[in-house]
Amino acid sequence: MWHEERLYIDGELVAAEGGATYENVDPSNEQVLGVAADASADDIRRAIASARRAFDESDWSTNIELRVRCLRQLREAMLQHHEELGEILTAEVGAPRLLIDGPMLAVPRELLAYYADMAETYEWITDLGVTATLSGTARRWVEREPAGVVGAISPWNYPMQINLAKIAPALATGCTVVLKSAPDTPWSALALGRLVAEHTDIPAGVFNVVTSADKAIGEVITTDPRVDLISFTGSTAVGRRIMEAAAPTIKRLFLELGGKSATIVLDDVEDMTNAVAGTCFQICTHGAQGCATTSRLLVPRARYEEGVQAAAALLAALPYGEPRDPGNMTGPIINRSQRDRIEGYIQKGIDEGARLVMGGVRPPQFEKGFWVQPTLFADVTNEMTIAREEIFGPVLVAIPYEDDDDAVRIANDSIFGLSGAVVSAGRDHAMAVARRIRTGTMSINGGLWYGADVPFGGYKQSGVGREMGASGFEEYLEQKSYAEPAGGA
């Protein structure tokens, strides 16, 4: 399999300190795919130093034309290596092959084109006009400039999507980057380093990639005073620790954290199967290993059992299994500890009195790998653990509600606020409910909000800031205000 196992630091593909490596494992069958460089704290510090030097001493931060050209070169290189990158994602992530031409690779690749175009057309200077001051009149304006060195820390679930959602706007704005991938998905990140090295004019130090088996080693990035901004996607618990670690140096933070999003099926829907289909599709897509997955299904009490049975039938029909089979929607869970964690939540649901409608066990047809059947719980209250905590696995909980006010109350009764959905027979009814939900993204009657131009992020403990869209570009900018005498003297 085409892959890269070396770090990318200061413009060179290099081994980790002492030649250290760790095994990269296929979660579908537990076979070792190969190895990846196991970076030390000193390796990461070298990457930070190179990014700092490139920002302070090169023209990357001011040369928009160069940045645009380099982003387009990287996109072209990814197009040329589409199949190889897809094989990596299927192998190390367990990503179903059908997602490679969608949100796992092909769609996020276009973030490079989107942000290259934005860098070309963005209004970097805003004229505020002339005003009277205590010393006469002044002409004022605001200029945007890059924030500096970015520490981008990414998770394993959609690694290429999230890597590109961070590095594309950061590089487009003129920042320099140290990308640290999750331990489980090193080749996805290291491949970007190789493509940059071999196919782009990105100067040495502007982009760096480090991988490590040590989950905690990212703290080196969050505490180093040479890093100006942390862009992190992951759990809310880790997000809290990053805020604490970054506090002494007052780093800017973008945090895209956990979710426990709700789909509200309103009482006027005619076709219940169609109404719950979107949520069931999400639960069965990549094993619901997505932070924006709608994992709570709210159904009117008068039609509750109808909704539960419709969901059960859909979950049973949606195919799962070998991720290389293009017909499957759900592959394995990323690793053993995550699989065991999901099973712990399933047992917790049973212990707390929820009704296990289907699933909840390891598929018997797989002797190896980390598998969990799509699972449905009914008779769930919003106080149960499985309704409150992010499971990050294919577990759907169905919760009854009394009326619209009760549905809104239940949906908002969460520390999270990342996504959600409302399904109704009419748009006005759906929108009236959706506007009352405190969450960053909403699907109305099956609409898909995901796209390069759509800001993504959450309310409450689902995060700080927005990724993608113009908002994602501006996360990596600082604003500097100027004034001079109106006559220009």
C-alpha positions in Angstrom: 0.0 0.0 0.0 1.3 3.5 -0.9 1.9 5.3 2.3 4.4 7.5 4.2 5.7 6.6 7.7 8.1 9.5 8.2 7.5 12.8 10.0 7.5 16.0 7.9 9.5 18.7 9.7 11.1 21.8 8.3 10.6 20.8 4.7 12.0 17.3 5.1 10.6 13.8 5.5 12.5 12.5 8.6 12.5 9.6 11.0 11.4 10.2 14.6 14.1 10.7 17.2 16.0 7.4 17.6 14.1 5.9 14.7 11.1 5.2 16.9 8.0 3.8 15.3 4.7 2.2 16.3 2.3 -0.2 14.6 -0.6 1.0 12.5 -3.5 -1.5 12.9 -6.4 -2.3 10.6 -9.5 -2.1 12.9 -11.5 -4.5 10.6 -9.2 -7.5 11.2 -6.5 -6.4 13.7 -3.8 -6.9 11.2 -0.7 -4.7 11.3 -0.6 -2.5 8.2 2.9 -1.2 8.9 4.5 1.4 11.1 4.4 5.1 11.6 7.0 7.5 13.1 6.6 7.8 16.9 7.5 11.4 17.5 9.2 12.5 20.8 8.5 15.7 22.6 11.8 17.0 21.1 10.5 16.1 17.6 7.4 18.2 18.2 9.5 21.1 19.5 11.6 21.0 16.3 8.4 21.2 14.3 7.2 24.1 16.3 10.5 25.9 15.9 10.5 25.4 12.2 6.9 26.8 12.0 7.9 29.8 14.1 10.9 30.5 11.9 8.9 30.2 8.7 6.3 32.6 10.0 8.7 35.1 11.3 11.4 35.0 8.6 9.8 34.0 5.3 7.3 35.9 3.1 4.6 33.2 3.5 2.5 35.4 5.8 2.4 38.2 3.2 2.7 36.4 -0.2 -0.9 35.7 -1.1 -0.1 34.6 -4.6 2.3 31.9 -3.4 -0.2 30.6 -0.9 -2.9 30.3 -3.5 -0.6 28.5 -5.9 0.5 26.1 -3.2 -3.0 25.2 -2.1 -4.0 24.4 -5.6 -0.9 22.3 -6.1 -1.8 20.3 -3.0 -5.3 19.7 -4.3 -4.0 18.5 -7.6 -1.6 16.1 -5.9 -4.5 14.7 -3.8 -6.5 14.2 -7.0 -3.6 12.3 -8.6 -3.4 10.1 -5.4 -7.1 9.7 -4.8 -7.1 5.9 -4.9 -4.0 5.6 -2.7 -5.4 8.0 -0.1 -8.7 6.2 -0.2 -7.0 2.9 0.5 -5.3 4.4 3.5 -8.5 5.7 4.9 -10.3 2.4 4.4 -7.4 0.5 6.0 -6.5 2.5 9.0 -9.8 4.2 9.8 -12.1 1.3 8.7 -14.0 3.9 6.6 -16.6 2.3 4.3 -15.4 2.6 0.7 -18.6 4.4 -0.2 -17.5 7.3 1.9 -14.2 7.9 0.1 -15.9 9.7 -2.7 -17.9 11.7 -0.2 -17.1 13.2 3.2 -14.1 11.0 3.9 -11.9 12.3 1.0 -13.4 13.8 -2.2 -15.5 16.5 -0.6 -13.0 17.8 2.0 -10.3 17.9 -0.7 -12.3 20.8 -2.2 -11.6 22.8 0.9 -8.2 23.5 -0.7 -9.8 25.1 -3.7 -12.4 26.9 -1.6 -9.8 28.6 0.6 -7.4 29.3 -2.3 -10.3 31.2 -4.0 -11.1 33.0 -0.7 -7.5 34.1 -0.2 -7.6 35.6 -3.7 -10.8 37.5 -3.2 -10.9 38.3 0.5 -11.1 41.9 1.6 -8.0 42.1 3.7 -8.4 45.8 4.3 -11.6 47.6 5.5 -11.8 51.4 5.2 -13.6 53.0 8.1 -13.5 56.5 6.7 -12.6 59.8 8.2 -13.8 61.0 11.6 -13.2 63.9 13.9 -10.8 63.3 16.8 -9.4 65.3 19.7 -6.4 66.2 17.6 -8.2 66.9 14.3 -9.5 64.4 11.8 -8.3 60.9 11.2 -8.6 58.3 8.5 -9.0 54.9 9.9 -8.9 51.4 8.5 -8.6 47.7 9.6 -6.2 45.2 8.2 -6.4 41.4 8.6 -3.3 39.4 9.0 -2.5 35.8 9.9 -2.7 34.7 13.6 0.8 33.1 13.5 1.8 29.5 14.3 -1.1 27.1 14.5 -1.1 23.8 16.4 -3.7 21.6 14.6 -4.7 18.6 16.7 -7.0 16.2 14.9 -9.0 13.0 15.7 -9.3 9.7 14.0 -12.9 9.5 12.8 -12.8 11.6 9.6 -9.1 12.4 9.6 -8.7 13.8 6.1 -11.8 15.9 6.4 -10.7 17.4 9.7 -7.1 17.7 8.8 -8.0 19.7 5.7 -10.6 21.8 7.5 -7.8 23.0 9.7 -4.8 23.3 7.5 -6.5 24.7 4.4 -7.8 28.0 6.0 -4.7 28.2 8.2 -2.3 28.1 5.2 -4.6 30.3 3.1 -4.5 33.1 5.7 -0.7 32.9 5.9 -0.3 31.0 9.1 2.2 28.2 9.5 1.1 24.8 10.9 2.1 21.9 13.0 -0.4 19.1 12.4 -0.6 16.4 15.0 -2.8 13.4 14.0 -4.5 11.0 16.3 -2.4 7.9 17.1 -4.9 5.6 15.3 -4.7 7.4 11.9 -1.0 8.4 11.3 -0.8 7.6 7.6 -3.7 9.9 6.7 -1.7 12.9 8.0 1.8 11.7 7.0 0.6 11.3 3.4 -0.2 15.1 3.4 3.4 15.8 4.4 4.7 13.7 1.6 2.4 15.3 -1.0 3.5 18.8 0.2 7.1 17.7 0.0 6.9 16.2 -3.5 4.3 18.3 -5.3 4.1 21.8 -3.9 6.2 24.9 -3.5 5.3 25.3 0.2 8.5 26.6 1.9 10.3 24.7 4.5 8.7 25.0 8.0 5.4 26.3 6.8 3.7 22.9 7.2 4.8 20.2 9.5 3.3 16.8 10.4 4.0 14.8 13.6 2.5 11.5 14.7 2.9 9.7 18.0 1.5 6.7 19.8 1.3 8.9 22.9 -2.1 10.6 23.1 -0.9 13.0 25.7 2.1 14.3 23.7 -0.1 17.0 22.1 0.3 18.9 25.4 3.7 20.0 24.1 1.9 22.0 21.4 -0.8 23.4 23.7 1.8 24.8 26.2 4.6 26.0 23.9 4.7 29.8 23.9 5.8 29.8 20.2 2.3 28.5 19.2 -0.2 31.3 18.8 -3.4 29.3 18.1 -4.7 25.8 18.9 -7.3 24.2 16.5 -8.6 21.0 18.2 -11.3 18.6 17.3 -12.1 15.8 19.8 -13.9 15.1 23.0 -15.3 17.8 25.4 -13.2 16.3 28.2 -9.9 16.8 26.3 -11.1 20.2 25.1 -11.4 21.3 28.8 -7.8 20.1 29.4 -6.6 22.0 26.4 -8.2 25.2 27.6 -6.4 24.8 30.9 -3.1 24.0 29.2 -3.4 27.0 26.9 -4.4 29.5 29.6 -0.9 30.5 30.8 0.1 31.7 27.4 -3.4 33.0 26.5 -3.5 31.1 23.2 -6.4 31.6 20.9 -8.5 28.5 20.6 -10.8 26.8 18.1 -12.5 23.8 19.8 -14.9 21.5 18.0 -16.0 19.1 20.7 -18.6 16.5 21.6 -22.3 16.2 20.7 -25.4 14.4 21.7 -27.7 15.7 19.0 -31.4 15.1 18.8 -33.7 14.5 15.9 -37.2 15.7 16.7 -40.0 13.9 14.7 -43.0 16.2 15.0 -46.5 14.9 15.5 -47.7 15.9 12.0 -45.5 13.6 10.0 -47.3 11.2 7.7 -44.6 8.6 6.9 -42.8 7.6 10.1 -40.3 5.5 8.2 -39.2 8.4 6.1 -39.2 10.7 9.2 -36.7 8.5 11.1 -34.6 7.5 8.1 -32.1 10.3 8.4 -31.2 9.5 11.9 -30.9 5.8 11.2 -28.7 6.5 8.2 -26.4 8.6 10.5 -26.2 5.8 13.1 -25.2 3.3 10.4 -22.7 5.6 8.6 -19.2 4.8 9.7 -20.5 3.3 12.9 -21.8 6.7 14.1 -18.3 7.7 14.7 -19.1 11.4 14.1 -19.6 14.2 16.6 -22.6 15.7 14.7 -24.5 12.3 14.6 -28.1 12.7 15.8 -28.1 9.9 18.4 -31.2 10.8 20.3 -34.5 10.2 18.4 -37.5 12.2 19.9 -40.9 10.8 18.9 -44.4 11.9 20.0 -45.7 9.6 22.7 -48.9 9.0 20.8 -46.8 7.5 18.0 -43.8 6.3 19.9 -44.0 2.6 19.3 -44.6 3.3 15.6 -41.4 5.3 15.5 -39.4 2.7 17.4 -40.4 -0.1 15.1 -39.7 2.0 12.0 -36.2 2.7 13.3 -35.6 -0.9 14.2 -36.6 -2.0 10.7 -34.3 0.5 9.0 -31.3 -0.3 11.3 -31.8 -4.0 10.5 -31.8 -3.3 6.8 -28.8 -1.0 6.5 -25.7 -3.0 5.5 -22.6 -3.2 7.7 -19.4 -5.2 7.5 -16.1 -5.3 5.5 -15.3 -1.6 4.8 -13.8 -2.5 1.4 -17.2 -3.8 0.2 -18.8 -0.7 -1.5 -22.2 -1.8 -0.4 -21.6 -1.4 3.3 -22.3 1.7 5.3 -20.8 0.7 8.6 -17.4 -0.7 9.2 -15.6 -1.4 12.4 -15.0 0.7 15.5 -11.6 2.3 15.5 -9.9 0.3 18.2 -10.4 -2.2 21.0 -10.7 0.4 23.8 -13.4 2.3 21.9 -15.3 -0.8 21.2 -15.2 -1.8 24.8 -16.3 1.7 25.8 -19.3 1.4 23.5 -20.2 -2.0 25.0 -20.0 -0.4 28.4 -22.6 2.2 27.5 -24.9 -0.5 26.1 -24.7 -2.4 29.4 -25.3 0.8 31.3 -28.5 1.4 29.2 -29.7 -2.1 30.1 -28.8 -1.6 33.8 -30.7 1.7 33.9 -33.9 0.2 32.6 -33.9 1.0 28.9 -35.4 -1.6 26.5 -32.8 -3.1 24.1 -34.8 -3.4 20.9 -32.0 -4.7 18.7 -28.3 -5.0 18.4 -26.0 -4.5 21.4 -23.6 -7.3 20.6 -20.5 -8.1 18.5 -21.5 -9.5 15.1 -20.8 -13.2 15.2 -19.5 -13.3 11.6 -16.3 -11.5 12.5 -13.6 -13.4 14.4 -11.2 -10.5 14.4 -11.7 -6.7 14.4 -13.5 -4.2 16.6 -17.2 -4.6 15.7 -20.5 -3.5 17.3 -23.9 -4.2 15.7 -26.2 -1.2 15.1 -28.1 -0.9 18.4 -31.5 0.6 19.3 -32.8 1.4 22.8 -36.4 2.3 23.6 -38.1 3.5 26.8 -35.3 5.9 27.3 -35.6 8.9 29.5 -33.3 11.9 29.0 -31.8 11.4 32.5 -30.3 8.1 31.5 -26.5 7.9 30.9 -27.0 6.7 27.3 -29.1 9.8 26.6 -26.7 12.3 28.2 -23.2 11.1 27.3 -21.6 10.9 23.9 -21.2 7.2 23.0 -19.5 7.7 19.6 -20.8 4.4 18.3 -23.8 2.9 16.5 -26.2 3.3 19.4 -29.6 5.1 18.9 -31.8 6.0 21.8 -35.5 6.7 21.3 -37.2 9.1 23.7 -40.9 9.9 23.9 -42.2 13.4 24.3 -45.6 15.0 25.0 -45.7 18.2 22.8 -43.5 20.7 21.0 -42.5 22.4 24.2 -41.5 19.1 25.8 -39.5 18.1 22.7 -37.6 21.4 22.8 -37.0 21.0 26.5 -35.5 17.5 26.0 -33.4 18.5 23.0 -31.9 21.4 24.9 -31.4 19.5 28.1 -27.8 18.6 27.3 -24.4 20.1 28.0 -23.9 19.8 24.2 -25.2 21.8 21.3 -23.5 20.7 18.1 -26.2 19.6 15.7 -29.8 18.4 15.3 -32.7 17.8 13.0 -36.4 18.5 12.9 -38.8 16.5 10.7 -42.4 17.8 10.0 -45.1 17.7 7.4 -44.6 21.5 7.0 -41.6 23.8 6.8 -43.1 26.4 9.1 -43.7 24.0 11.9 -40.2 22.5 11.5 -38.6 26.0 11.5 -40.6 27.1 14.6 -39.2 24.2 16.6 -35.7 24.3 15.1 -35.2 28.0 16.0 -35.7 27.1 19.6 -32.9 24.5 19.7 -29.6 25.8 20.9 -27.2 24.1 18.5 -24.7 25.0 15.8 -26.2 23.2 12.8 -29.7 22.0 12.0 -31.3 19.8 9.4 -34.8 20.7 8.3 -36.9 17.9 6.8 -33.8 16.0 5.7 -31.7 18.9 4.4 -27.9 18.3 4.5 -26.0 21.3 5.8 -22.5 19.9 5.3 -20.3 21.8 2.8 -17.1 23.8 2.4 -18.9 27.1 2.7 -21.0 26.1 5.8 -19.7 27.2 9.2 -19.5 24.2 11.6 -19.3 24.3 15.4 -21.3 24.2 18.5 -23.1 25.9 21.3 -22.4 25.2 25.0 -19.8 22.5 25.7 -19.7 21.5 22.0 -17.0 24.0 21.4 -15.7 27.4 20.7 -15.6 29.0 17.2 -16.5 27.8 13.8 -14.7 25.6 11.2 -15.2 25.9 7.4 -16.9 28.6 5.6 -15.8 32.3 5.8 -16.0 32.0 9.6 -13.4 29.2 9.5 -11.1 31.4 7.4 -11.4 34.2 9.9 -10.6 32.0 12.9 -7.0 32.2 11.7 -6.8 35.9 11.3 -6.0 38.8 13.6 -7.3 42.4 13.1 -5.1 45.4 13.3 -6.6 48.9 13.4 -4.8 51.9 11.9 -5.3 55.6 12.0 -3.5 58.5 10.4 -4.2 62.2 10.0 -6.9 62.7 7.4 -4.5 64.7 5.2 -2.0 61.9 5.2 0.7 63.9 6.9 
